[in-house]
Amino acid sequence: MTAVSAGLTYARIMRSNTGRKRLLVSLGALIVVSAGFALADTKPQMKKLAVGPLTLTSTPIGQFGRAGLGGHTGELEWRGGLLLQSSHRNFGGWSGLAMEPNGRRFVTVSDAGAWMSGEIVYDAKSRPSGLENVHIGPLLTLQGTSLERGRDRDAEAVALAGGTLDKGSLLVAFEQNARIARYDFTTQGVSPTRGFLSLPQAAQRLRSNTGFEAMTVLRGGPFKGAVIAFGERLQDEDENRLGWIWAGESVEPVRLTDIGDFDISDVASLEDGSIIVLERRFRWTEGMQIRLRLVKAADLASSKPMKGEVLLEADLASEIDNMEGLGVSREPDGTLVLTMISDDNFNRFLQRTILLQFAYRDDPAKAVAMMRSR
Protein backbone atom coordinates (compact mmCIF):
# COMPACT_ATOMS: atom_id res chain seq x y z
CA MET A 1 0.00 0.00 0.00
CA THR A 2 1.26 3.49 -0.84
CA ALA A 3 1.43 6.38 1.59
CA VAL A 4 -1.54 7.91 -0.26
CA SER A 5 -3.75 4.90 0.36
CA ALA A 6 -2.47 4.74 3.96
CA GLY A 7 -3.57 8.34 4.32
CA LEU A 8 -7.00 7.51 2.96
CA THR A 9 -7.20 4.67 5.44
CA TYR A 10 -6.50 7.14 8.23
CA ALA A 11 -9.19 9.49 6.92
CA ARG A 12 -11.69 6.63 7.10
CA ILE A 13 -10.58 6.01 10.68
CA MET A 14 -11.70 9.48 11.65
CA ARG A 15 -15.22 8.80 10.33
CA SER A 16 -15.61 5.34 11.85
CA ASN A 17 -16.94 4.07 15.15
CA THR A 18 -14.67 3.21 18.08
CA GLY A 19 -14.31 -0.49 17.32
CA ARG A 20 -13.38 0.07 13.70
CA LYS A 21 -11.24 3.02 14.70
CA ARG A 22 -9.04 0.86 16.91
CA LEU A 23 -8.63 -1.77 14.21
CA LEU A 24 -7.85 0.68 11.42
CA VAL A 25 -5.43 2.76 13.49
CA SER A 26 -3.39 -0.35 14.14
CA LEU A 27 -3.68 -1.49 10.52
CA GLY A 28 -2.86 1.87 8.97
CA ALA A 29 0.09 2.52 11.26
CA LEU A 30 1.31 -1.04 10.78
CA ILE A 31 1.30 -0.57 7.01
CA VAL A 32 3.31 2.62 7.27
CA VAL A 33 5.94 1.26 9.66
CA SER A 34 6.13 -2.10 7.90
CA ALA A 35 6.71 -0.40 4.57
CA GLY A 36 9.32 1.80 6.22
CA PHE A 37 11.28 -1.22 7.44
CA ALA A 38 10.98 -2.92 4.07
CA LEU A 39 11.84 0.08 1.89
CA ALA A 40 14.24 2.09 4.05
CA ASP A 41 16.59 4.26 2.00
CA THR A 42 20.33 3.67 1.87
CA LYS A 43 22.09 5.50 4.67
CA PRO A 44 23.86 8.65 3.47
CA GLN A 45 27.63 8.91 3.43
CA MET A 46 29.35 11.37 5.77
CA LYS A 47 32.30 12.37 3.54
CA LYS A 48 30.83 15.76 2.64
CA LEU A 49 29.29 16.50 6.04
CA ALA A 50 30.92 19.40 7.87
CA VAL A 51 30.09 20.68 11.33
CA GLY A 52 27.49 23.41 11.12
CA PRO A 53 24.01 24.63 12.01
CA LEU A 54 21.03 22.50 11.04
CA THR A 55 17.71 23.92 9.91
CA LEU A 56 14.70 21.90 10.98
CA THR A 57 11.05 22.31 11.87
CA SER A 58 9.59 21.13 15.17
CA THR A 59 5.86 20.41 15.30
CA PRO A 60 4.38 19.71 18.76
CA ILE A 61 2.60 16.39 19.30
CA GLY A 62 -0.35 17.15 21.54
CA GLN A 63 -1.60 13.71 22.57
CA PHE A 64 0.08 10.38 23.10
CA GLY A 65 -2.91 8.36 21.88
CA ARG A 66 -3.78 8.30 18.19
CA ALA A 67 -7.40 9.23 17.35
CA GLY A 68 -8.34 9.17 21.03
CA LEU A 69 -6.91 5.67 21.55
CA GLY A 70 -3.92 4.36 23.45
CA GLY A 71 -1.92 6.75 25.54
CA HIS A 72 -1.81 4.51 28.62
CA THR A 73 1.38 5.55 30.37
CA GLY A 74 1.29 3.51 33.59
CA GLU A 75 3.69 5.05 36.14
CA LEU A 76 4.51 7.87 33.75
CA GLU A 77 2.83 11.16 32.86
CA TRP A 78 2.73 12.25 29.21
CA ARG A 79 4.51 15.57 28.84
CA GLY A 80 4.48 16.07 25.09
CA GLY A 81 6.45 15.44 21.94
CA LEU A 82 7.88 16.93 18.77
CA LEU A 83 7.81 15.84 15.15
CA LEU A 84 11.25 16.78 13.78
CA GLN A 85 11.74 17.36 10.05
CA SER A 86 14.67 18.59 7.97
CA SER A 87 15.67 18.51 4.31
CA HIS A 88 19.33 17.99 5.27
CA ARG A 89 20.55 14.77 3.62
CA ASN A 90 22.27 13.57 6.81
CA PHE A 91 19.30 14.17 9.12
CA GLY A 92 17.83 10.92 10.42
CA GLY A 93 18.70 7.55 11.87
CA TRP A 94 18.97 8.94 15.41
CA SER A 95 19.70 5.96 17.63
CA GLY A 96 21.13 7.22 20.93
CA LEU A 97 20.45 10.20 23.18
CA ALA A 98 22.18 11.96 26.10
CA MET A 99 20.58 14.81 28.03
CA GLU A 100 21.98 17.52 30.27
CA PRO A 101 20.71 17.18 33.86
CA ASN A 102 18.31 20.13 33.47
CA GLY A 103 16.71 18.74 30.31
CA ARG A 104 17.71 21.60 28.01
CA ARG A 105 20.69 20.55 25.94
CA PHE A 106 21.06 17.19 24.24
CA VAL A 107 23.31 15.23 21.91
CA THR A 108 22.23 12.32 19.74
CA VAL A 109 24.07 10.01 17.33
CA SER A 110 22.91 8.34 14.14
CA ASP A 111 23.53 4.86 12.80
CA ALA A 112 25.01 6.49 9.68
CA GLY A 113 27.86 8.07 11.66
CA ALA A 114 26.67 11.60 12.51
CA TRP A 115 25.91 13.55 15.67
CA MET A 116 23.36 16.28 16.35
CA SER A 117 23.20 18.64 19.31
CA GLY A 118 20.77 21.33 20.34
CA GLU A 119 18.48 22.74 23.00
CA ILE A 120 14.88 21.82 23.78
CA VAL A 121 12.53 24.77 24.27
CA TYR A 122 9.60 24.35 26.67
CA ASP A 123 6.29 26.19 27.02
CA ALA A 124 4.76 27.51 30.25
CA LYS A 125 3.41 24.04 31.09
CA SER A 126 6.83 22.35 30.73
CA ARG A 127 5.86 20.78 27.40
CA PRO A 128 8.49 20.63 24.63
CA SER A 129 7.64 23.27 22.03
CA GLY A 130 10.66 23.25 19.73
CA LEU A 131 14.42 22.96 19.26
CA GLU A 132 16.98 25.71 18.86
CA ASN A 133 20.75 26.09 18.35
CA VAL A 134 20.79 22.77 16.49
CA HIS A 135 24.09 21.63 14.95
CA ILE A 136 25.14 18.52 13.05
CA GLY A 137 28.48 16.94 12.24
CA PRO A 138 30.27 13.66 11.45
CA LEU A 139 31.74 11.18 13.90
CA LEU A 140 35.47 11.00 13.16
CA THR A 141 38.22 8.40 13.34
CA LEU A 142 41.40 8.67 15.42
CA GLN A 143 42.97 10.40 12.42
CA GLY A 144 40.14 12.94 12.15
CA THR A 145 38.57 11.52 8.98
CA SER A 146 34.92 10.51 8.53
CA LEU A 147 33.86 6.91 9.01
CA GLU A 148 33.47 5.32 5.58
CA ARG A 149 32.37 1.69 5.87
CA GLY A 150 28.75 1.11 6.84
CA ARG A 151 29.72 -1.37 9.55
CA ASP A 152 32.02 1.23 11.13
CA ARG A 153 29.42 4.04 11.14
CA ASP A 154 26.64 2.19 13.00
CA ALA A 155 26.53 4.36 16.16
CA GLU A 156 23.67 3.24 18.41
CA ALA A 157 24.15 4.83 21.85
CA VAL A 158 25.78 7.87 23.44
CA ALA A 159 26.46 8.80 27.06
CA LEU A 160 27.98 11.78 28.83
CA ALA A 161 30.99 10.25 30.60
CA GLY A 162 32.21 13.39 32.35
CA GLY A 163 31.78 17.14 32.46
CA THR A 164 28.89 18.85 30.71
CA LEU A 165 27.70 19.46 27.17
CA ASP A 166 29.68 22.71 27.27
CA LYS A 167 32.93 20.85 27.91
CA GLY A 168 32.95 17.15 28.62
CA SER A 169 33.59 13.66 27.35
CA LEU A 170 31.30 11.29 25.49
CA LEU A 171 31.16 7.55 25.00
CA VAL A 172 29.58 6.23 21.80
CA ALA A 173 28.66 2.57 21.30
CA PHE A 174 28.69 1.01 17.84
CA GLU A 175 26.80 -2.10 16.83
CA GLN A 176 28.10 -3.81 13.68
CA ASN A 177 31.81 -3.25 14.25
CA ALA A 178 31.25 -3.58 17.99
CA ARG A 179 33.20 -1.06 20.04
CA ILE A 180 32.78 1.77 22.56
CA ALA A 181 34.71 4.90 21.59
CA ARG A 182 35.68 8.00 23.60
CA TYR A 183 35.30 11.58 22.35
CA ASP A 184 35.64 15.09 23.69
CA PHE A 185 32.59 17.34 23.41
CA THR A 186 32.46 21.14 23.48
CA THR A 187 30.16 23.82 22.12
CA GLN A 188 32.05 23.32 18.81
CA GLY A 189 30.94 19.70 18.60
CA VAL A 190 32.42 16.20 18.82
CA SER A 191 36.19 15.67 18.56
CA PRO A 192 37.94 12.89 16.63
CA THR A 193 38.01 9.54 18.43
CA ARG A 194 40.24 9.69 21.53
CA GLY A 195 40.37 5.97 22.28
CA PHE A 196 38.33 2.85 23.01
CA LEU A 197 37.17 0.81 25.97
CA SER A 198 38.76 -2.61 26.25
CA LEU A 199 36.21 -5.29 25.43
CA PRO A 200 35.73 -8.62 27.23
CA GLN A 201 36.67 -11.62 25.14
CA ALA A 202 33.02 -12.55 24.57
CA ALA A 203 32.25 -9.06 23.29
CA GLN A 204 35.14 -9.17 20.83
CA ARG A 205 33.24 -11.82 18.90
CA LEU A 206 30.10 -9.71 18.48
CA ARG A 207 28.87 -9.39 14.93
CA SER A 208 26.05 -7.72 12.99
CA ASN A 209 22.92 -7.04 15.08
CA THR A 210 24.32 -8.61 18.25
CA GLY A 211 26.72 -5.71 18.85
CA PHE A 212 26.28 -2.81 21.23
CA GLU A 213 22.85 -1.17 21.01
CA ALA A 214 22.42 0.36 24.48
CA MET A 215 25.02 1.98 26.74
CA THR A 216 25.29 4.45 29.62
CA VAL A 217 27.48 5.46 32.55
CA LEU A 218 26.09 4.53 35.97
CA ARG A 219 25.53 7.65 38.08
CA GLY A 220 25.33 6.07 41.54
CA GLY A 221 25.10 2.87 43.55
CA PRO A 222 27.83 0.25 44.00
CA PHE A 223 28.98 0.64 40.38
CA LYS A 224 29.04 4.44 40.24
CA GLY A 225 31.09 5.60 37.26
CA ALA A 226 30.99 2.20 35.55
CA VAL A 227 29.89 1.72 31.96
CA ILE A 228 27.03 -0.66 31.22
CA ALA A 229 26.19 -1.83 27.71
CA PHE A 230 23.80 -4.35 26.13
CA GLY A 231 23.54 -5.98 22.74
CA GLU A 232 20.28 -5.55 20.86
CA ARG A 233 19.54 -9.26 20.45
CA LEU A 234 22.43 -10.83 22.31
CA GLN A 235 21.38 -13.71 24.62
CA ASP A 236 22.99 -16.06 27.09
CA GLU A 237 22.38 -19.81 27.22
CA ASP A 238 19.12 -19.23 29.12
CA GLU A 239 17.84 -16.67 26.60
CA ASN A 240 18.35 -13.71 28.92
CA ARG A 241 19.42 -10.46 27.23
CA LEU A 242 23.15 -10.12 27.76
CA GLY A 243 25.36 -7.12 28.50
CA TRP A 244 28.45 -6.14 30.51
CA ILE A 245 29.48 -3.73 33.27
CA TRP A 246 32.94 -2.14 33.09
CA ALA A 247 33.83 -1.66 36.78
CA GLY A 248 37.44 -0.71 37.38
CA GLU A 249 39.71 -3.31 35.84
CA SER A 250 37.00 -5.97 35.57
CA VAL A 251 34.26 -6.44 33.00
CA GLU A 252 31.41 -8.57 34.31
CA PRO A 253 28.35 -9.94 32.48
CA VAL A 254 24.89 -8.62 33.33
CA ARG A 255 21.61 -10.21 32.27
CA LEU A 256 18.08 -8.89 31.74
CA THR A 257 15.18 -11.35 31.75
CA ASP A 258 13.55 -11.59 28.35
CA ILE A 259 9.85 -10.69 28.48
CA GLY A 260 7.96 -11.19 25.23
CA ASP A 261 11.02 -11.28 22.95
CA PHE A 262 11.63 -7.51 22.97
CA ASP A 263 14.98 -6.14 21.78
CA ILE A 264 16.97 -3.67 23.89
CA SER A 265 17.23 -0.22 22.28
CA ASP A 266 18.85 1.98 24.93
CA VAL A 267 19.52 2.38 28.64
CA ALA A 268 19.75 5.39 30.98
CA SER A 269 21.04 5.65 34.55
CA LEU A 270 19.54 7.35 37.61
CA GLU A 271 21.40 8.94 40.52
CA ASP A 272 21.06 5.93 42.85
CA GLY A 273 22.44 3.45 40.31
CA SER A 274 19.08 2.28 38.99
CA ILE A 275 18.68 1.98 35.24
CA ILE A 276 15.77 2.42 32.84
CA VAL A 277 15.81 0.19 29.77
CA LEU A 278 14.09 1.07 26.50
CA GLU A 279 12.90 -1.97 24.56
CA ARG A 280 11.03 -2.48 21.29
CA ARG A 281 9.49 -5.28 19.28
CA PHE A 282 8.39 -5.34 15.64
CA ARG A 283 6.12 -7.98 14.13
CA TRP A 284 4.50 -7.88 10.69
CA THR A 285 1.25 -9.05 12.28
CA GLU A 286 1.15 -6.41 15.04
CA GLY A 287 3.51 -3.57 14.13
CA MET A 288 5.82 -1.76 16.52
CA GLN A 289 5.63 -1.95 20.31
CA ILE A 290 7.87 -0.26 22.89
CA ARG A 291 8.45 -0.74 26.60
CA LEU A 292 10.30 1.02 29.42
CA ARG A 293 11.58 -1.07 32.33
CA LEU A 294 13.05 0.15 35.63
CA VAL A 295 15.80 -2.00 37.19
CA LYS A 296 16.77 -0.94 40.71
CA ALA A 297 20.38 -0.65 41.84
CA ALA A 298 20.12 -3.64 44.20
CA ASP A 299 19.01 -5.89 41.35
CA LEU A 300 21.83 -4.61 39.17
CA ALA A 301 24.34 -5.56 41.87
CA SER A 302 22.97 -9.12 42.03
CA SER A 303 24.43 -11.89 39.91
CA LYS A 304 20.92 -13.09 39.04
CA PRO A 305 19.07 -12.08 35.84
CA MET A 306 17.19 -8.81 36.37
CA LYS A 307 13.48 -8.52 35.66
CA GLY A 308 12.67 -5.01 36.79
CA GLU A 309 9.37 -3.12 36.76
CA VAL A 310 7.47 -2.15 33.62
CA LEU A 311 6.85 1.61 33.55
CA LEU A 312 5.35 1.98 30.07
CA GLU A 313 4.07 -0.18 27.26
CA ALA A 314 2.77 1.26 24.00
CA ASP A 315 1.91 0.15 20.49
CA LEU A 316 0.83 1.86 17.29
CA ALA A 317 -2.40 3.05 18.87
CA SER A 318 -0.06 5.61 20.48
CA GLU A 319 2.27 8.21 19.00
CA ILE A 320 5.34 6.03 18.72
CA ASP A 321 7.74 5.14 15.96
CA ASN A 322 11.01 3.22 15.95
CA MET A 323 12.10 4.55 19.36
CA GLU A 324 15.83 3.96 19.83
CA GLY A 325 17.33 6.68 22.04
CA LEU A 326 16.63 7.34 25.74
CA GLY A 327 17.88 10.16 27.97
CA VAL A 328 16.91 11.36 31.46
CA SER A 329 16.89 14.75 33.18
CA ARG A 330 15.27 16.43 36.20
CA GLU A 331 13.08 19.43 36.80
CA PRO A 332 13.79 21.76 39.79
CA ASP A 333 11.24 19.95 41.98
CA GLY A 334 13.00 16.62 41.36
CA THR A 335 10.57 15.24 38.78
CA LEU A 336 12.39 12.83 36.49
CA VAL A 337 11.83 13.45 32.77
CA LEU A 338 12.38 10.63 30.28
CA THR A 339 13.10 11.68 26.70
CA MET A 340 13.03 9.31 23.73
CA ILE A 341 13.98 9.85 20.08
CA SER A 342 13.17 7.67 17.07
CA ASP A 343 15.23 6.29 14.20
CA ASP A 344 13.41 6.90 10.90
CA ASN A 345 15.75 4.57 8.97
CA PHE A 346 16.30 7.52 6.59
CA ASN A 347 12.87 6.77 5.17
CA ARG A 348 11.19 10.16 5.61
CA PHE A 349 8.30 9.24 3.36
CA LEU A 350 6.99 6.48 5.62
CA GLN A 351 8.65 6.94 9.00
CA ARG A 352 9.19 9.85 11.37
CA THR A 353 11.79 11.37 13.62
CA ILE A 354 9.90 12.10 16.83
CA LEU A 355 10.94 13.17 20.30
CA LEU A 356 8.71 12.09 23.20
CA GLN A 357 8.79 13.11 26.87
CA PHE A 358 7.28 11.57 30.01
CA ALA A 359 7.47 12.61 33.67
CA TYR A 360 8.10 10.16 36.51
CA ARG A 361 7.29 11.94 39.76
CA ASP A 362 8.22 9.31 42.34
CA ASP A 363 11.16 7.43 40.87
CA PRO A 364 13.43 5.53 43.30
CA ALA A 365 16.36 7.92 42.83
CA LYS A 366 14.47 11.15 43.54
CA ALA A 367 15.63 11.48 47.17
CA VAL A 368 19.27 10.92 46.20
CA ALA A 369 18.96 13.45 43.38
CA MET A 370 17.47 16.11 45.64
CA MET A 371 20.19 15.64 48.25
CA ARG A 372 22.88 16.08 45.59
CA SER A 373 21.25 19.28 44.34
CA ARG A 374 21.37 21.02 47.75
C-alpha positions in Angstrom: 0.0 0.0 0.0 1.3 3.5 -0.8 1.4 6.4 1.6 -1.5 7.9 -0.3 -3.7 4.9 0.4 -2.5 4.7 4.0 -3.6 8.3 4.3 -7.0 7.5 3.0 -7.2 4.7 5.4 -6.5 7.1 8.2 -9.2 9.5 6.9 -11.7 6.6 7.1 -10.6 6.0 10.7 -11.7 9.5 11.7 -15.2 8.8 10.3 -15.6 5.3 11.8 -16.9 4.1 15.1 -14.7 3.2 18.1 -14.3 -0.5 17.3 -13.4 0.1 13.7 -11.2 3.0 14.7 -9.0 0.9 16.9 -8.6 -1.8 14.2 -7.8 0.7 11.4 -5.4 2.8 13.5 -3.4 -0.4 14.1 -3.7 -1.5 10.5 -2.9 1.9 9.0 0.1 2.5 11.3 1.3 -1.0 10.8 1.3 -0.6 7.0 3.3 2.6 7.3 5.9 1.3 9.7 6.1 -2.1 7.9 6.7 -0.4 4.6 9.3 1.8 6.2 11.3 -1.2 7.4 11.0 -2.9 4.1 11.8 0.1 1.9 14.2 2.1 4.1 16.6 4.3 2.0 20.3 3.7 1.9 22.1 5.5 4.7 23.9 8.6 3.5 27.6 8.9 3.4 29.4 11.4 5.8 32.3 12.4 3.5 30.8 15.8 2.6 29.3 16.5 6.0 30.9 19.4 7.9 30.1 20.7 11.3 27.5 23.4 11.1 24.0 24.6 12.0 21.0 22.5 11.0 17.7 23.9 9.9 14.7 21.9 11.0 11.1 22.3 11.9 9.6 21.1 15.2 5.9 20.4 15.3 4.4 19.7 18.8 2.6 16.4 19.3 -0.4 17.1 21.5 -1.6 13.7 22.6 0.1 10.4 23.1 -2.9 8.4 21.9 -3.8 8.3 18.2 -7.4 9.2 17.3 -8.3 9.2 21.0 -6.9 5.7 21.5 -3.9 4.4 23.4 -1.9 6.8 25.5 -1.8 4.5 28.6 1.4 5.5 30.4 1.3 3.5 33.6 3.7 5.1 36.1 4.5 7.9 33.8 2.8 11.2 32.9 2.7 12.2 29.2 4.5 15.6 28.8 4.5 16.1 25.1 6.5 15.4 21.9 7.9 16.9 18.8 7.8 15.8 15.1 11.2 16.8 13.8 11.7 17.4 10.0 14.7 18.6 8.0 15.7 18.5 4.3 19.3 18.0 5.3 20.5 14.8 3.6 22.3 13.6 6.8 19.3 14.2 9.1 17.8 10.9 10.4 18.7 7.6 11.9 19.0 8.9 15.4 19.7 6.0 17.6 21.1 7.2 20.9 20.4 10.2 23.2 22.2 12.0 26.1 20.6 14.8 28.0 22.0 17.5 30.3 20.7 17.2 33.9 18.3 20.1 33.5 16.7 18.7 30.3 17.7 21.6 28.0 20.7 20.6 25.9 21.1 17.2 24.2 23.3 15.2 21.9 22.2 12.3 19.7 24.1 10.0 17.3 22.9 8.3 14.1 23.5 4.9 12.8 25.0 6.5 9.7 27.9 8.1 11.7 26.7 11.6 12.5 25.9 13.5 15.7 23.4 16.3 16.3 23.2 18.6 19.3 20.8 21.3 20.3 18.5 22.7 23.0 14.9 21.8 23.8 12.5 24.8 24.3 9.6 24.4 26.7 6.3 26.2 27.0 4.8 27.5 30.3 3.4 24.0 31.1 6.8 22.3 30.7 5.9 20.8 27.4 8.5 20.6 24.6 7.6 23.3 22.0 10.7 23.2 19.7 14.4 23.0 19.3 17.0 25.7 18.9 20.8 26.1 18.3 20.8 22.8 16.5 24.1 21.6 14.9 25.1 18.5 13.0 28.5 16.9 12.2 30.3 13.7 11.5 31.7 11.2 13.9 35.5 11.0 13.2 38.2 8.4 13.3 41.4 8.7 15.4 43.0 10.4 12.4 40.1 12.9 12.1 38.6 11.5 9.0 34.9 10.5 8.5 33.9 6.9 9.0 33.5 5.3 5.6 32.4 1.7 5.9 28.8 1.1 6.8 29.7 -1.4 9.5 32.0 1.2 11.1 29.4 4.0 11.1 26.6 2.2 13.0 26.5 4.4 16.2 23.7 3.2 18.4 24.2 4.8 21.8 25.8 7.9 23.4 26.5 8.8 27.1 28.0 11.8 28.8 31.0 10.3 30.6 32.2 13.4 32.4 31.8 17.1 32.5 28.9 18.9 30.7 27.7 19.5 27.2 29.7 22.7 27.3 32.9 20.9 27.9 32.9 17.2 28.6 33.6 13.7 27.3 31.3 11.3 25.5 31.2 7.6 25.0 29.6 6.2 21.8 28.7 2.6 21.3 28.7 1.0 17.8 26.8 -2.1 16.8 28.1 -3.8 13.7 31.8 -3.2 14.3 31.2 -3.6 18.0 33.2 -1.1 20.0 32.8 1.8 22.6 34.7 4.9 21.6 35.7 8.0 23.6 35.3 11.6 22.3 35.6 15.1 23.7 32.6 17.3 23.4 32.5 21.1 23.5 30.2 23.8 22.1 32.0 23.3 18.8 30.9 19.7 18.6 32.4 16.2 18.8 36.2 15.7 18.6 37.9 12.9 16.6 38.0 9.5 18.4 40.2 9.7 21.5 40.4 6.0 22.3 38.3 2.8 23.0 37.2 0.8 26.0 38.8 -2.6 26.3 36.2 -5.3 25.4 35.7 -8.6 27.2 36.7 -11.6 25.1 33.0 -12.6 24.6 32.2 -9.1 23.3 35.1 -9.2 20.8 33.2 -11.8 18.9 30.1 -9.7 18.5 28.9 -9.4 14.9 26.0 -7.7 13.0 22.9 -7.0 15.1 24.3 -8.6 18.3 26.7 -5.7 18.8 26.3 -2.8 21.2 22.8 -1.2 21.0 22.4 0.4 24.5 25.0 2.0 26.7 25.3 4.5 29.6 27.5 5.5 32.6 26.1 4.5 36.0 25.5 7.6 38.1 25.3 6.1 41.5 25.1 2.9 43.6 27.8 0.2 44.0 29.0 0.6 40.4 29.0 4.4 40.2 31.1 5.6 37.3 31.0 2.2 35.5 29.9 1.7 32.0 27.0 -0.7 31.2 26.2 -1.8 27.7 23.8 -4.3 26.1 23.5 -6.0 22.7 20.3 -5.5 20.9 19.5 -9.3 20.4 22.4 -10.8 22.3 21.4 -13.7 24.6 23.0 -16.1 27.1 22.4 -19.8 27.2 19.1 -19.2 29.1 17.8 -16.7 26.6 18.3 -13.7 28.9 19.4 -10.5 27.2 23.2 -10.1 27.8 25.4 -7.1 28.5 28.4 -6.1 30.5 29.5 -3.7 33.3 32.9 -2.1 33.1 33.8 -1.7 36.8 37.4 -0.7 37.4 39.7 -3.3 35.8 37.0 -6.0 35.6 34.3 -6.4 33.0 31.4 -8.6 34.3 28.3 -9.9 32.5 24.9 -8.6 33.3 21.6 -10.2 32.3 18.1 -8.9 31.7 15.2 -11.3 31.8 13.5 -11.6 28.3 9.9 -10.7 28.5 8.0 -11.2 25.2 11.0 -11.3 23.0 11.6 -7.5 23.0 15.0 -6.1 21.8 17.0 -3.7 23.9 17.2 -0.2 22.3 18.8 2.0 24.9 19.5 2.4 28.6 19.7 5.4 31.0 21.0 5.6 34.5 19.5 7.3 37.6 21.4 8.9 40.5 21.1 5.9 42.8 22.4 3.5 40.3 19.1 2.3 39.0 18.7 2.0 35.2 15.8 2.4 32.8 15.8 0.2 29.8 14.1 1.1 26.5 12.9 -2.0 24.6 11.0 -2.5 21.3 9.5 -5.3 19.3 8.4 -5.3 15.6 6.1 -8.0 14.1 4.5 -7.9 10.7 1.3 -9.0 12.3 1.2 -6.4 15.0 3.5 -3.6 14.1 5.8 -1.8 16.5 5.6 -1.9 20.3 7.9 -0.3 22.9 8.4 -0.7 26.6 10.3 1.0 29.4 11.6 -1.1 32.3 13.1 0.1 35.6 15.8 -2.0 37.2 16.8 -0.9 40.7 20.4 -0.7 41.8 20.1 -3.6 44.2 19.0 -5.9 41.3 21.8 -4.6 39.2 24.3 -5.6 41.9 23.0 -9.1 42.0 24.4 -11.9 39.9 20.9 -13.1 39.0 19.1 -12.1 35.8 17.2 -8.8 36.4 13.5 -8.5 35.7 12.7 -5.0 36.8 9.4 -3.1 36.8 7.5 -2.2 33.6 6.9 1.6 33.5 5.4 2.0 30.1 4.1 -0.2 27.3 2.8 1.3 24.0 1.9 0.2 20.5 0.8 1.9 17.3 -2.4 3.0 18.9 -0.1 5.6 20.5 2.3 8.2 19.0 5.3 6.0 18.7 7.7 5.1 16.0 11.0 3.2 15.9 12.1 4.6 19.4 15.8 4.0 19.8 17.3 6.7 22.0 16.6 7.3 25.7 17.9 10.2 28.0 16.9 11.4 31.5 16.9 14.8 33.2 15.3 16.4 36.2 13.1 19.4 36.8 13.8 21.8 39.8 11.2 19.9 42.0 13.0 16.6 41.4 10.6 15.2 38.8 12.4 12.8 36.5 11.8 13.4 32.8 12.4 10.6 30.3 13.1 11.7 26.7 13.0 9.3 23.7 14.0 9.9 20.1 13.2 7.7 17.1 15.2 6.3 14.2 13.4 6.9 10.9 15.8 4.6 9.0 16.3 7.5 6.6 12.9 6.8 5.2 11.2 10.2 5.6 8.3 9.2 3.4 7.0 6.5 5.6 8.7 6.9 9.0 9.2 9.8 11.4 11.8 11.4 13.6 9.9 12.1 16.8 10.9 13.2 20.3 8.7 12.1 23.2 8.8 13.1 26.9 7.3 11.6 30.0 7.5 12.6 33.7 8.1 10.2 36.5 7.3 11.9 39.8 8.2 9.3 42.3 11.2 7.4 40.9 13.4 5.5 43.3 16.4 7.9 42.8 14.5 11.1 43.5 15.6 11.5 47.2 19.3 10.9 46.2 19.0 13.5 43.4 17.5 16.1 45.6 20.2 15.6 48.2 22.9 16.1 45.6 21.3 19.3 44.3 21.4 21.0 47.7 
